[in-house]
Amino acid sequence: DQIARNIFDNLREEIPEYGNISDDRLVDDVRSVSRAGVVIWLEMLRTGRPAGPEDFEPIREGARRRARQGFDHYALLRAWRIAVRVM
């Protein structure tokens, strides 16, 4: 949870679309997607096995929701890079 919070804090600082989020439900949604990424990362470290396509479904769905909410693809790609950097 702490890593997901750090990811979200960095997203808010570095990406205007994320910095403008004021809806608590959207904050929770972004954090849940970040947590899903952290879980994938930690599981790969623990097992030494790559993640399967199904493991990334929460992240794909989160990206789809962000796109429907008006986040451009540049913001979504930056969010991924920032999340990986923070992890």
C-alpha positions in Angstrom: 0.0 0.0 0.0 2.8 2.4 0.8 4.4 1.9 -2.7 1.0 2.5 -4.3 0.6 5.7 -2.3 4.1 6.8 -3.4 3.2 6.0 -7.0 0.1 8.1 -6.7 2.0 11.0 -5.1 4.5 11.0 -7.9 1.7 10.8 -10.5 0.1 13.9 -9.0 3.3 15.8 -8.9 4.4 15.0 -12.5 1.3 14.6 -14.6 -1.3 17.4 -14.7 -4.3 15.1 -15.3 -3.5 13.2 -12.1 -2.7 16.4 -10.2 -6.2 17.6 -10.9 -7.9 14.6 -9.4 -10.2 15.7 -6.6 -12.8 12.9 -6.6 -12.0 10.4 -3.7 -13.4 7.5 -5.8 -11.1 8.3 -8.6 -8.2 8.5 -6.2 -9.1 5.1 -4.8 -9.3 3.7 -8.3 -5.9 5.0 -9.4 -4.4 3.6 -6.2 -6.0 0.2 -6.7 -4.5 0.1 -10.2 -1.1 1.0 -8.7 -1.5 -1.7 -6.1 -2.2 -4.2 -8.8 1.0 -3.3 -10.5 2.9 -3.6 -7.3 1.5 -7.0 -6.6 2.5 -8.2 -10.1 6.0 -6.9 -9.6 6.4 -8.4 -6.1 5.0 -11.7 -7.3 7.5 -11.8 -10.2 10.4 -11.1 -7.7 9.1 -13.8 -5.3 8.6 -16.5 -7.9 11.1 -15.6 -10.6 8.3 -16.2 -13.2 7.0 -13.7 -15.6 3.5 -12.4 -15.2 0.8 -13.7 -17.6 -1.4 -11.5 -19.7 -4.3 -12.0 -17.3 -2.3 -10.5 -14.5 -2.2 -7.2 -16.3 -6.0 -7.0 -16.8 -6.5 -4.6 -13.8 -3.9 -2.3 -15.3 -5.5 -2.5 -18.8 -9.0 -1.8 -17.3 -7.6 1.1 -15.3 -6.0 2.6 -18.5 -9.4 2.2 -20.3 -11.2 4.0 -17.5 -8.6 6.8 -17.5 -9.0 7.1 -21.3 -12.8 7.4 -20.9 -12.3 10.0 -18.3 -10.3 12.1 -20.8 -6.7 11.3 -19.8 -4.6 11.3 -23.0 -2.4 8.5 -24.0 0.7 10.5 -23.2 -0.5 10.8 -19.5 -1.2 7.1 -19.4 2.2 6.1 -20.8 3.9 8.5 -18.4 2.0 7.1 -15.5 3.3 3.6 -16.3 6.9 4.8 -16.5 6.5 6.7 -13.2 5.0 3.7 -11.5 7.9 1.5 -12.7 10.4 4.1 -11.6 8.9 4.3 -8.1 8.8 0.5 -7.7 
